[in-house]
Amino acid sequence: MVRGGPISISEYMQDCLTSPQGGFYMSRDVFGAAGDFVTSPEISQLFGEMVGIWCVHTWMALGRPPRLALVELGPGRGTLLADLLRGTAAFKPFASTLELHLVEMSPALRAVQWRALGCAPDPAAQKAADDLAHLRAGLPPLVSAPAASGQQQQQQQQQQQQQQQGQQQGQQGQRGQPGTPSPPSPPGGYGGTPEVGISGFNGCKVHWHATLDAVPDGPGPALYIAHEFFDALPVHQFVRDPEGRRGWLEKLVDVQLDEQPQARLEQRLEQRLDEPGSQPSTASGGSSTTATTKTSAATTSSSSTSSTSTSISTKESNNGAAAAVGKAAAGGAQLSKAEAAAAAAAAAGGQQGHTTGSGLRLVLSPGPTPAAAMLVPRRLAGLSKEQAEQINAIEISGVGMATAERLAQRIGRRGGAALIMDYGRDGDAAAGPGGQGPGGQGPGGPYSDSLMAIRAHRGVGVLDAPGTADLSAWVDFGALRLAVAGARTHAGAAATTSGPVTQAAWLRDMGVGARFQQLAAGAREPAQVEVLRAGLERLLDEGENGMGRAYQVMAIHHTDLTQLAGLPPPETLQQPPQQQQQQQQQQQQQQQQQQQQQPQQRSGAAAAKAAE
């Protein structure tokens, strides 16, 4: 690549998704019918309301603290939080304690979230921003805010009307109907959105942050929501050397070998570097342009470096999504990520491969990489000896494990919990219900290659037109649990985990059926009931590729919380499988020794009695 060689899949994912130069999430709304995939909150308001009930229950278990930070990682369009605030508006003691924090990098999505939450500018925050701007310009800070112009007064009136509409909808318990006026667009700030706003649903403050580390840590407890967040975090993929000489090798993204002279590659490089502002191609199989310079062009050094690497064929890659689509996608259905991956896999007959039309290919590193040396032993340590020995390929999200560690440390210091909802499975279990996904190691174990790309509700090749499709990987919940255990053991974090359980089981335990009946009874038209029913059935679908089975729910929480709504008891006292196995072996050896000693003791006692 431009830097001088192949890059890891983790780097490739990060560049394709969040690069300022054409990253998938950075410039547009990718959710919903007009986007590339649909999520549970978009399917039914019941999902966000159940998350709200869980938050209220957990807040009560925390002792009803007077202040509660509610943090969502990757809020998408803000639909989940909007439904949560609307559904909990009647719980005044809870609603009055909230301060919202949204971790979002995309300026485009920040603007969508601002409108979804019915936000208005915070006068105090705006005053501070104006003072800072004056100080930077060498001017004294403003003594008082300038009088609003006629246009600003009109905008403020519109915002007040929107807040009143949001409060009325919250009291009715229904989402706004089509045609409801949208709140005004956010003024100024980060990419056009202020850093702080006031929600029209309950008047709480809403803060935006680019990273989790930027969210204030304390002084009180916090609840974290991560819905379809961990699946978008970069992953590394490793393969055990079949010859057994080089250890674990890493899959890397490199340029596709060209049969034409080297001058043609250099000409491509010059052409692409001359167009830094061009947009990525949306054509299937088209060349990469500006998702990032690291993944869009080749140099002589990258070609020479990749020649020492092993190329991976299409069949060997066994990618989790491909250009082919299933019947549902062909019919124009709006698919979740898990459904799109399953449809693509079914249509391709399980022989999907990484598209090479973009000029990119996958290769194996010539030897172990630093990531392989750090991540593979750590992940395998959480498995039984038999599982670890059988694995020849493994997919690990180092960023995901690090994020789980940071959440555990924050929760251990301040109290609270994190609710994680994503498609995936418990990668430590030998087998279990739900959460299978592509690229697995049989019925259980970590994923080997679950990476997939989705564009316009259809699966495409992961190397096809970088920056124009969503890249994600199925979540290994066992790895997240292992990371929390590491934070508890090595950093003293007072945190543990509960779950995962299937989304269907969690929603039922939270009382989604009763809430559906309540909304259905208050519906004005039969069509509204059918929409609610269809959405609920989809969320609870426990078929082979259903969302109720593919999506899992797990919590990271303080050790003082012994029971969370909808989840099994925590596993604080459980040890990693290898330690459990060692203890079992020691117990068996002790039992055998005791059994061997018993005949000797009996024979010795008999001899002593005979001597008497």
C-alpha positions, 0 to 999 in steps of 0.5 A: 500500500502507499505506506509501504506494504500490506495492511491488517484487516483491522486497519482496512476496516477502520479506514473504510468506516471512519476515514475522514476522506470518504469513510462509510459512516462519515458523510451520510445516514446509512440506516433505515429503508433508504440506507444500507441496513435496518436495526432493531430500533428501526423495526419496532419502538418496542425494542427501545422501550424495553431498553428503557425499562431495563435502565429504570430497573437497573437505576432502582437496583443502584439505589436510585442515585440523584444523577445518572449518566446514560451513555450510548456508544454508536447511537445510529440515528438516535431512534433507540434513545428517542424511544427510550426517553419517550417510553420512560417519560412517565417515570419522572424520578428516573427521567429527572436524573438523566444526562445523556452522552452520545459517543459518535464520530460521524458529523452526518449522524450527529445531525440526525441524532440531534433531530431525533432527540428534538434537541435545542441549543443549550444557552449556557453551552452556546455562551461558553462557545461564544466566549471561547471564540472571542478569546481565540480571536483576541477579543474579550468574552461576551458579557451577555448573549447577543439579542436574537435576530428575527430568524433566530426567534422563529427557530426558537419558536419552532424548537419549542413547538417540537419539544411540546410535540415530543412531550405529547408523544411521550405521554401517549406512548406512540412514535410520531406519525408520518408527516410530523414536522422535523425539528430544525437542523442543529446550528454550528458546532462539530461538523454542524452540530453543537457539542451540547443540546437540550432534549425536547423529550424530558429537558435533559442535557445531551452531550456528544463525544468522539470517543468513549475516553472523552465521556466524563468518568463520574462522579456518579454511576453510569449506564452504557448502551451498545447496540450494534456497536461492537460488530463495527469495531475492527477485527484481526484474522489469523491462520495457523501455519499448516506446516507448523513452522511459522506459528500464527500468520495474519491475513492482510489486505494488499494490492491485486497483482497486475499482469501489466507493467509496473508503469501502469501501477504507478500511473494509477497511483498518480491519478488517484493521488491527484483526486483527493476529494473524489468520492468512492465508486458505488459500482460493484467491483469498481476501484477504490478511490478515496476511502483512504490512501492506504487502501486505494493505491499501490506503490513499488514497495508494496508490490515487492513486500507482498511478494513474500506473502502467501496469497489467499484464494477466493475459496480459502477466504470463505467470506461471510458475505458476498455479491449474491443475495437471497430471496429476501434481498432480491425482493427488496426487503429491508434487512438487518446485518445478520439477515443480509449475511444469511441471505447472501450465504444461502444464495452463494451456497456457502462459497462466497469469496472476497471480491478482487475487482477493486484491485485488492486481495488478501494475503498471509503475513510471512511470519507472526505479526505483533498483533498475532503474538499479542492477541492469539495466546490471550484469546486461546487462554479463555478456551479449553485445551481441546478447543484451543488445539482444534482451532486453525483459524481465528478472528479477534477484535482487539479494539472490542476487547480493549473497549470492554476492559475500559467499560469494566474499569469505569463501572468498577470505579463509579458503579453502573452497568453496560448493556451490549446487544449485537449479533454473535455468540458465546465463543467460549461455549462448546455449543448453545442456542442462537448466535451462530453466524458465518465463519464459525468453528462448528457449533461453538468456539470463536469465529474464524472469518465472519467479516461481511460487507453490506450495501443497500441491504445486500451482501457484497464482497468485503474488498469491493469499492472500499468506503461504500459498504458497511463492514462488520463482524459477528461479535465473540461475546466470550472474548468480551467476557474474557476481557472483563475478567482480565480487568478484574484480575489484573486491574482490580476492577469490581466488574463482572458479566451476565449473559449472553442470552438471545434477544428473543429471551431477553425481550420476553423476560422484559415484558415485551408481550404485555407492552405490545398488548397495551399499545395495540389496545390504544391503537386508532387503526388496525393497520397500526396494530399489524405494523406493531405485530410484524415488527415484534414477530421479527424481533422475536424470530428464533428461526435459523437466521432470525433476529431473535436468535442471531442477536445476543444480549449481555451486560457488564456490571458492577459486582454489587449488582447481583441480578439484572432484569432479563439476564442470568446471575453474574459469573464472577466466581467462574474461572477460565475453562483451562483453570477449571480443567486444571482444577478438575484434573487435580481433584480427580488425582486427589480422589485417585490417591485417596482411593489408592490409600484406602486399601493400604490403610485397611490392610495396615489396620488388619495387620495390626489387629492380627498382631494383637 
